[in-house]
Amino acid sequence: MFEPKRPQKELKYEELRIYTDEELKNFTEEELKEFKIKHEIPAVEELEKGPWPSFVADAKQEALRRRKLADDRMMIDRYVVEDLLGQLELSFKDGETHWKHGGIVGVFGYGGGVIGRYSDVPEKFPGIAHFHTIRVNQPASKFYKSDFLRALADLWEYRGSGLFNMHGSTGDIILLGTTTEQLEPIFYDMTHELDQDLGGSGSNLRTPSCCIGKARCEWACYDTQEMCYEMTMHYQDELHRPAFPYKFKFKFDGCPNCCVASIARADIAFIGTWRDEIRIDQEAVKAYIAGDIVPRGGSHKGREWGKFDIQKEVIDLCPSQCMRMEDGKLVIDNKECVRCMHCINVMPQALRPGKDTGVSILVGAKAPILEGAQIAQVIVPFMKAEPPYDNVKEVIERIWEFWMEEGKNRERVGELIQRVGLPKFLEVIGLPPAPQMIKAPRANPYIFWKEEDVPGGFERDIKDFRARHKR
């Protein structure tokens, strides 16, 4: 059973709270309807229209609450949210952002975690002259207790803008907007009172992120939460002290459904998989065909889709065409299966992943910053994933050693592979080529051998050749 490496602090909101209920609910609905911020923001207010929740409406509530709080009940400018909306309006008008990039603003003992942000029009919007963003290391799978969330919200109301989002694309809680003077007090309160670390920022290991894993999901092929926690604790130095060419992300998906999108967003993606056969319950297959079990777990209820057709909805949609019906039974050629999960998702009571489970390791995904967006590619088709994960750590550290030596400034590991080529990358980190690494068959029919792989090397004596190959 998973156990943390040290005792966890039991947080109680009533002991940590900063604001009374009256202060947190210090305005009426009527006051909110009549409230106008100090700037004219017609373009921004367009975002309040329509059926969807609006961050502008939420920000106005926060602005009104701050208007009504006493001066000693907040540590940064009362008008921070109003100035934020005002600058956003100006950005819409000018067609360009009015944020200067401030790099990393550190706190003692932590080189990352805080993103510096400064307005380039502070004379117009003094409340956001400094508007630093703080990343907070989210718990594995984002399980929260309300006491923690309420205490964090109180702290941010007091020392920041009161605005935050759940979650950024790294996975962290993102606290939006505070001043340089408040960074150390916030860091101290978070680490000493809330037992909570900052997330990764800058050219370092970003906060590892995982799916809900075996806590709630029956498809999880390994314990994503335990592996995420172990890597977070083991690589603390890489999280806290930027030393890489650029950012580096771990993401842990329990199965190929890829619920945290590791294949598209992680420099190393750990995706749960299996290497034996998909388990089939033939009686359940018959029940799906007969209509006795609703396909897709009932997720498509509400419309008349017609009778379930296993040929049309499962077999014909298999990307590797490895399935067929034979004498009333579903047959799978598991050697051809690409683990897409489609058949399992459609008939979850009939099909399950195999029992010999582990992870596929993929490398190189990223967003379109320098060389364009990239999807991760397989470098290890299958590896067992069991504590303390020494086999996985060995692969990680070989990749880091090469990337830190050869990577250019602001070059992600996927771009390094693109630059030096996958064969060179595999050679350096000591992994053998595998068929799963190939996206498509090569167009060039020639094989380029290395001299040490050719008996006798590349040097040839033409006389010796002709003596052996007489016309």
DOKETOR-233551 format. One line per field, with one value per residue (C-alpha): x, y, z; residue number from 1; residue in one letter. Coordinates in Angstrom, 3 decimals. Example, Ala and Ser with C-alpha at 12.3 -4.5 7.8 and 13.67 -1.06 7.14 Angstrom:
<rs>
xx = [12.300,13.670]
yy = [-4.500,-1.060]
zz = [7.800,7.140]
resi = [1,2]
resn = [A,S]
</rs>
This chain:
<rs>
xx = [0.000,1.245,2.748,4.272,7.948,7.196,4.166,1.588,0.346,-3.373,-4.724,-7.777,-9.265,-10.604,-7.029,-5.598,-8.315,-7.589,-11.048,-14.405,-17.473,-18.764,-15.612,-15.760,-19.413,-19.279,-21.487,-25.021,-26.241,-27.809,-24.474,-22.782,-25.317,-24.703,-20.926,-18.710,-14.934,-12.825,-11.980,-14.214,-13.915,-16.551,-14.528,-13.698,-17.339,-18.294,-16.747,-19.536,-22.153,-23.274,-24.040,-20.583,-19.077,-16.939,-13.643,-14.606,-17.708,-15.594,-12.961,-15.631,-16.822,-13.254,-12.845,-16.003,-14.933,-11.575,-13.309,-15.181,-12.350,-10.530,-7.083,-5.285,-6.995,-4.926,-1.229,-1.235,-3.108,-6.883,-7.422,-5.225,-8.108,-9.649,-6.301,-5.872,-9.176,-8.267,-4.965,-6.715,-9.053,-6.029,-4.468,-7.647,-7.621,-3.928,-3.834,-0.778,0.032,1.105,3.059,6.814,8.421,10.189,11.979,12.148,11.785,13.351,12.726,15.404,16.200,14.219,15.429,12.109,8.443,7.734,7.211,8.111,5.485,5.463,3.117,4.660,2.120,2.416,1.544,-1.936,-2.404,-0.296,-2.046,-0.374,3.054,4.203,1.930,4.038,2.574,3.259,3.063,1.981,2.858,-0.493,-1.084,-0.977,-4.173,-5.406,-7.108,-7.900,-9.457,-11.642,-9.687,-6.539,-8.248,-9.985,-6.775,-4.871,-7.614,-7.462,-3.681,-3.885,-6.684,-4.483,-1.095,-2.103,-4.849,-7.255,-7.330,-5.997,-6.689,-6.895,-4.743,-2.043,-0.853,2.024,-0.598,0.077,-2.293,-1.554,-1.751,-2.126,-0.652,1.334,4.242,7.914,7.675,5.065,6.946,8.987,6.022,3.880,6.600,7.075,3.340,2.870,5.777,5.377,1.611,0.096,2.841,2.920,5.778,5.971,5.834,8.620,9.304,12.138,14.732,14.193,12.050,8.453,5.939,5.287,1.639,-0.406,-3.869,-6.218,-4.622,-5.542,-7.332,-10.429,-9.679,-9.896,-7.743,-4.627,-1.736,0.567,0.299,0.586,0.252,3.064,5.391,4.587,5.210,8.462,9.823,8.733,10.507,13.572,14.266,13.790,17.062,16.048,12.702,14.113,17.285,17.127,20.142,18.707,18.877,15.114,12.002,11.450,8.133,7.181,3.596,2.207,-0.751,-2.109,-3.251,-3.178,-6.311,-3.743,-6.007,-3.251,-2.222,1.347,1.938,1.410,2.801,5.578,9.290,9.074,5.663,5.048,2.006,0.655,0.463,0.512,2.533,0.319,-3.127,-6.256,-8.610,-11.917,-15.201,-16.990,-20.319,-20.177,-19.327,-22.530,-24.458,-23.234,-24.209,-27.647,-28.183,-28.237,-25.276,-25.141,-21.882,-19.403,-20.578,-23.735,-21.843,-23.803,-27.248,-29.915,-30.191,-31.384,-28.248,-29.803,-28.779,-25.125,-23.140,-19.845,-18.550,-19.220,-18.467,-15.506,-13.922,-13.933,-12.546,-9.553,-6.511,-4.429,-7.354,-6.387,-9.941,-12.600,-15.666,-15.206,-17.927,-19.708,-16.568,-14.384,-10.828,-7.892,-4.481,-2.604,0.706,-0.879,-2.683,-1.440,-3.104,-5.393,-8.017,-10.951,-12.408,-11.952,-13.648,-16.628,-17.073,-15.561,-17.377,-16.143,-12.531,-9.751,-6.017,-3.691,-2.151,1.550,1.586,4.175,4.894,5.834,8.314,7.930,10.169,10.020,6.520,6.145,4.056,4.898,7.546,10.712,10.322,6.567,4.425,5.711,4.130,6.339,7.862,8.455,11.952,11.102,8.114,7.709,9.297,8.106,7.150,7.644,9.087,11.709,11.714,15.496,15.201,13.112,15.439,18.401,16.741,15.790,19.297,20.953,18.657,19.381,23.142,23.093,20.619,22.499,25.751,24.496,21.239,21.217,19.701,15.879,16.050,13.655,14.806,12.470,14.190,17.578,16.452,15.171,18.546,20.929,18.637,17.001,19.796,22.414,20.131,19.534,23.230,24.215,21.637,22.306,18.921,18.475,16.301,12.835,10.012,7.706,9.955,9.157,6.303,6.413,8.684,11.790,11.706,15.478,16.203,19.883,21.250,24.137,26.483,29.028,32.578,32.874,29.817,31.320,33.772,37.149,35.973,35.476,39.030,39.193,42.018,40.702,43.290,42.175,38.534,39.244,41.249,38.164,35.677,37.183,35.307]
yy = [0.000,3.467,5.367,8.885,9.267,11.388,12.075,14.328,17.391,17.360,20.750,22.270,25.352,26.782,26.934,28.393,30.748,34.442,35.780,35.529,34.303,37.882,39.119,36.353,37.156,40.916,41.925,41.218,40.131,43.556,45.260,43.006,43.922,47.625,47.333,49.078,48.757,51.891,51.289,51.156,47.592,47.078,44.486,42.467,42.529,40.808,37.699,37.691,37.040,33.601,30.346,29.589,30.608,33.724,34.548,38.220,37.736,35.907,38.668,41.325,39.477,39.459,43.163,44.052,41.941,43.750,47.127,46.311,44.771,46.890,48.221,45.956,42.821,42.646,43.074,44.227,46.931,46.961,47.627,44.817,42.941,46.088,47.137,43.625,43.884,47.402,46.239,43.312,45.824,47.809,44.617,43.889,47.447,47.441,43.844,43.041,41.989,44.574,42.159,42.286,38.881,39.065,35.720,33.829,35.614,33.298,32.708,31.511,27.836,27.613,28.829,28.104,28.233,31.921,33.463,37.134,39.306,43.095,45.479,47.645,50.397,50.614,54.312,53.440,50.310,50.664,47.746,45.299,46.939,43.646,40.699,37.608,34.155,31.358,27.677,25.361,21.650,19.880,16.551,13.393,13.024,16.347,14.910,17.766,18.323,21.399,22.563,22.859,24.666,27.142,27.852,28.385,30.698,32.745,33.058,34.209,36.665,38.178,38.262,38.112,39.076,36.347,34.969,31.523,28.721,24.959,23.820,25.060,22.835,21.573,20.484,22.975,25.223,28.675,31.680,34.777,38.068,39.325,41.677,40.903,41.859,39.168,36.228,35.228,35.460,33.386,30.748,30.589,30.282,27.614,25.452,25.917,26.265,24.464,21.807,22.621,23.087,25.393,23.899,23.922,26.961,27.917,25.629,22.805,19.751,20.951,19.570,15.888,15.192,11.976,10.668,9.319,5.888,2.932,5.181,5.251,3.749,0.062,0.455,1.710,-0.619,0.728,2.921,6.385,8.164,6.237,6.670,10.391,10.887,8.926,10.945,14.211,13.391,11.781,14.672,17.573,19.206,19.177,20.747,23.465,24.584,25.278,23.671,22.334,23.849,24.416,23.061,19.322,17.624,14.194,12.985,9.636,8.047,4.810,3.439,4.346,6.491,9.116,11.217,13.705,13.991,12.940,11.925,15.538,17.530,15.645,15.484,11.991,10.324,7.167,5.419,2.262,-0.753,-4.552,-7.128,-10.192,-10.724,-8.626,-10.484,-11.380,-12.353,-14.028,-14.151,-10.381,-9.939,-11.830,-9.660,-6.486,-7.873,-8.871,-5.415,-6.680,-4.424,-0.791,0.001,2.675,2.404,4.301,7.490,7.962,7.617,10.181,9.645,6.774,5.349,2.086,-1.447,-1.964,-3.311,-4.857,-5.084,-1.436,0.092,-1.999,-4.350,-2.000,0.841,-1.144,0.768,-2.381,-4.589,-7.231,-8.283,-10.482,-12.516,-16.260,-18.824,-16.296,-15.417,-12.326,-13.184,-10.781,-11.152,-9.649,-9.461,-6.820,-4.890,-1.288,-0.756,2.041,1.139,1.691,-1.797,-1.759,1.649,0.514,-2.856,-2.405,-5.379,-7.699,-6.601,-5.744,-5.019,-7.967,-8.839,-8.439,-4.667,-1.904,1.336,2.486,5.376,8.086,11.121,14.529,16.044,19.807,22.832,25.001,27.377,27.000,24.131,23.603,21.161,17.600,14.349,12.089,9.005,5.598,4.861,1.984,-0.107,-1.884,-1.651,-2.923,-0.103,-1.189,0.698,2.077,2.432,2.230,0.951,4.003,6.422,5.013,5.881,9.364,10.175,8.960,11.273,14.197,13.654,13.803,16.722,18.821,18.245,18.744,20.722,24.338,27.123,26.833,23.548,20.897,17.282,16.559,19.271,17.827,14.451,16.211,17.918,14.994,12.231,9.341,6.825,9.053,9.662,5.930,5.173,7.719,6.621,2.965,1.764,-0.684,0.295,-1.258,-1.492,0.550,3.594,3.727,5.967,4.779,2.548,4.384,5.847,5.419,1.782,1.971,1.007,3.075,0.834,1.880,0.778,-1.215,-3.246,-4.306,-7.269,-5.904,-2.296,0.006,-0.217,-2.504,-3.577,-3.537,-6.137,-8.485,-7.960,-8.695,-11.785,-13.161,-11.918,-12.812,-11.896]
zz = [0.000,-0.922,2.004,1.854,2.695,5.773,7.989,6.366,8.230,9.060,7.983,9.648,8.035,11.269,12.579,9.362,8.171,7.766,6.912,8.648,6.797,6.786,5.053,2.463,1.705,2.078,-0.867,-2.042,-5.467,-5.878,-5.162,-7.694,-10.398,-9.784,-9.470,-12.045,-11.990,-12.287,-15.977,-19.036,-20.399,-23.143,-25.114,-21.998,-20.887,-24.151,-22.553,-19.956,-22.633,-23.738,-21.924,-20.502,-17.148,-17.481,-15.765,-16.183,-14.025,-11.421,-11.490,-10.915,-7.809,-6.504,-7.344,-5.398,-2.414,-2.335,-2.559,0.652,2.690,5.287,4.345,6.818,5.432,2.231,1.603,-2.029,-3.940,-3.442,-7.156,-8.487,-10.157,-11.615,-13.087,-14.489,-16.366,-17.503,-18.986,-20.692,-22.359,-23.559,-24.944,-26.900,-28.250,-29.225,-30.440,-28.349,-24.817,-22.261,-20.083,-19.980,-19.444,-16.099,-16.088,-12.820,-9.496,-6.941,-3.248,-0.835,-1.389,-4.606,-7.976,-9.692,-8.764,-9.323,-12.770,-12.904,-14.551,-14.932,-16.712,-19.440,-18.644,-14.832,-14.839,-16.150,-14.026,-10.854,-9.130,-11.532,-11.903,-10.340,-11.060,-10.354,-10.942,-8.466,-9.335,-6.523,-6.654,-6.958,-5.161,-7.269,-9.340,-7.892,-4.818,-2.437,0.941,1.193,4.277,2.165,-0.712,1.595,3.502,0.237,-1.060,2.153,1.928,-1.677,-0.909,1.795,0.029,-3.649,-6.071,-4.931,-8.495,-9.333,-11.775,-11.454,-13.312,-15.650,-18.476,-16.335,-13.788,-11.013,-9.136,-10.597,-8.245,-10.410,-9.331,-6.361,-5.666,-5.127,-1.431,-0.795,-2.315,0.721,3.151,0.765,0.397,4.159,4.878,2.216,3.352,7.129,7.541,4.541,4.190,0.489,-1.985,-4.970,-8.437,-11.002,-13.194,-15.477,-17.032,-14.595,-13.982,-13.940,-11.482,-12.346,-13.137,-13.246,-14.014,-11.354,-11.717,-9.553,-7.073,-9.278,-12.707,-13.527,-16.669,-14.850,-15.716,-12.982,-9.894,-11.432,-8.094,-6.449,-9.417,-9.696,-5.972,-6.063,-8.991,-7.390,-4.129,-5.741,-8.131,-5.709,-6.730,-10.396,-9.443,-7.209,-8.956,-12.709,-14.410,-17.691,-21.195,-20.914,-19.198,-18.733,-17.976,-16.614,-17.038,-15.966,-17.764,-16.352,-19.721,-23.435,-23.031,-21.993,-19.747,-18.843,-22.517,-21.757,-25.384,-26.493,-23.549,-21.753,-22.494,-21.002,-21.070,-19.048,-20.518,-18.916,-21.206,-21.232,-23.178,-22.901,-24.403,-23.968,-21.643,-23.311,-21.658,-24.572,-22.734,-22.230,-25.931,-26.777,-24.310,-26.021,-29.428,-28.098,-26.581,-23.002,-22.049,-23.112,-24.977,-23.852,-20.268,-21.204,-22.049,-25.312,-23.783,-24.622,-28.380,-30.519,-32.113,-33.246,-32.318,-31.371,-34.347,-33.233,-36.806,-37.572,-34.173,-33.025,-35.566,-38.581,-36.435,-35.183,-36.561,-37.039,-38.139,-35.582,-34.626,-36.171,-35.264,-35.736,-34.925,-32.725,-30.761,-30.814,-31.872,-31.410,-33.048,-30.104,-32.007,-34.236,-31.453,-31.055,-27.640,-28.857,-26.179,-28.564,-28.241,-24.450,-24.181,-26.242,-24.477,-21.004,-19.500,-22.244,-22.712,-20.278,-20.549,-19.996,-16.628,-17.530,-17.188,-17.197,-19.059,-22.501,-22.327,-24.955,-25.350,-26.965,-26.877,-26.618,-27.566,-30.611,-29.269,-31.378,-33.851,-33.761,-31.791,-31.473,-30.338,-28.216,-29.830,-28.323,-27.060,-24.685,-25.884,-22.535,-19.100,-15.744,-13.377,-9.776,-6.774,-6.414,-10.234,-10.549,-14.134,-15.070,-13.270,-15.194,-18.509,-17.275,-16.107,-19.323,-21.287,-18.980,-19.190,-22.996,-23.168,-20.596,-22.493,-26.050,-25.761,-26.902,-24.816,-24.843,-26.783,-25.535,-25.626,-28.558,-30.578,-29.663,-31.051,-34.166,-34.604,-33.968,-35.208,-33.364,-34.192,-32.531,-29.527,-29.024,-29.372,-26.718,-24.148,-24.829,-26.081,-28.972,-31.952,-31.932,-34.506,-32.261,-32.813,-36.530,-37.585,-41.223,-43.307,-44.498,-47.988,-48.487,-49.417,-48.464,-45.065,-43.810,-41.870,-39.297,-40.026,-36.797,-37.801,-41.150,-41.129,-42.215,-42.041,-45.030,-46.418,-49.467,-51.757,-55.334,-56.438,-53.696,-54.683,-58.368,-57.465,-55.729,-58.339,-61.677,-64.802]
resi = [1,2,3,4,5,6,7,8,9,10,11,12,13,14,15,16,17,18,19,20,21,22,23,24,25,26,27,28,29,30,31,32,33,34,35,36,37,38,39,40,41,42,43,44,45,46,47,48,49,50,51,52,53,54,55,56,57,58,59,60,61,62,63,64,65,66,67,68,69,70,71,72,73,74,75,76,77,78,79,80,81,82,83,84,85,86,87,88,89,90,91,92,93,94,95,96,97,98,99,100,101,102,103,104,105,106,107,108,109,110,111,112,113,114,115,116,117,118,119,120,121,122,123,124,125,126,127,128,129,130,131,132,133,134,135,136,137,138,139,140,141,142,143,144,145,146,147,148,149,150,151,152,153,154,155,156,157,158,159,160,161,162,163,164,165,166,167,168,169,170,171,172,173,174,175,176,177,178,179,180,181,182,183,184,185,186,187,188,189,190,191,192,193,194,195,196,197,198,199,200,201,202,203,204,205,206,207,208,209,210,211,212,213,214,215,216,217,218,219,220,221,222,223,224,225,226,227,228,229,230,231,232,233,234,235,236,237,238,239,240,241,242,243,244,245,246,247,248,249,250,251,252,253,254,255,256,257,258,259,260,261,262,263,264,265,266,267,268,269,270,271,272,273,274,275,276,277,278,279,280,281,282,283,284,285,286,287,288,289,290,291,292,293,294,295,296,297,298,299,300,301,302,303,304,305,306,307,308,309,310,311,312,313,314,315,316,317,318,319,320,321,322,323,324,325,326,327,328,329,330,331,332,333,334,335,336,337,338,339,340,341,342,343,344,345,346,347,348,349,350,351,352,353,354,355,356,357,358,359,360,361,362,363,364,365,366,367,368,369,370,371,372,373,374,375,376,377,378,379,380,381,382,383,384,385,386,387,388,389,390,391,392,393,394,395,396,397,398,399,400,401,402,403,404,405,406,407,408,409,410,411,412,413,414,415,416,417,418,419,420,421,422,423,424,425,426,427,428,429,430,431,432,433,434,435,436,437,438,439,440,441,442,443,444,445,446,447,448,449,450,451,452,453,454,455,456,457,458,459,460,461,462,463,464,465,466,467,468,469,470,471]
resn = [M,F,E,P,K,R,P,Q,K,E,L,K,Y,E,E,L,R,I,Y,T,D,E,E,L,K,N,F,T,E,E,E,L,K,E,F,K,I,K,H,E,I,P,A,V,E,E,L,E,K,G,P,W,P,S,F,V,A,D,A,K,Q,E,A,L,R,R,R,K,L,A,D,D,R,M,M,I,D,R,Y,V,V,E,D,L,L,G,Q,L,E,L,S,F,K,D,G,E,T,H,W,K,H,G,G,I,V,G,V,F,G,Y,G,G,G,V,I,G,R,Y,S,D,V,P,E,K,F,P,G,I,A,H,F,H,T,I,R,V,N,Q,P,A,S,K,F,Y,K,S,D,F,L,R,A,L,A,D,L,W,E,Y,R,G,S,G,L,F,N,M,H,G,S,T,G,D,I,I,L,L,G,T,T,T,E,Q,L,E,P,I,F,Y,D,M,T,H,E,L,D,Q,D,L,G,G,S,G,S,N,L,R,T,P,S,C,C,I,G,K,A,R,C,E,W,A,C,Y,D,T,Q,E,M,C,Y,E,M,T,M,H,Y,Q,D,E,L,H,R,P,A,F,P,Y,K,F,K,F,K,F,D,G,C,P,N,C,C,V,A,S,I,A,R,A,D,I,A,F,I,G,T,W,R,D,E,I,R,I,D,Q,E,A,V,K,A,Y,I,A,G,D,I,V,P,R,G,G,S,H,K,G,R,E,W,G,K,F,D,I,Q,K,E,V,I,D,L,C,P,S,Q,C,M,R,M,E,D,G,K,L,V,I,D,N,K,E,C,V,R,C,M,H,C,I,N,V,M,P,Q,A,L,R,P,G,K,D,T,G,V,S,I,L,V,G,A,K,A,P,I,L,E,G,A,Q,I,A,Q,V,I,V,P,F,M,K,A,E,P,P,Y,D,N,V,K,E,V,I,E,R,I,W,E,F,W,M,E,E,G,K,N,R,E,R,V,G,E,L,I,Q,R,V,G,L,P,K,F,L,E,V,I,G,L,P,P,A,P,Q,M,I,K,A,P,R,A,N,P,Y,I,F,W,K,E,E,D,V,P,G,G,F,E,R,D,I,K,D,F,R,A,R,H,K,R]
</rs>
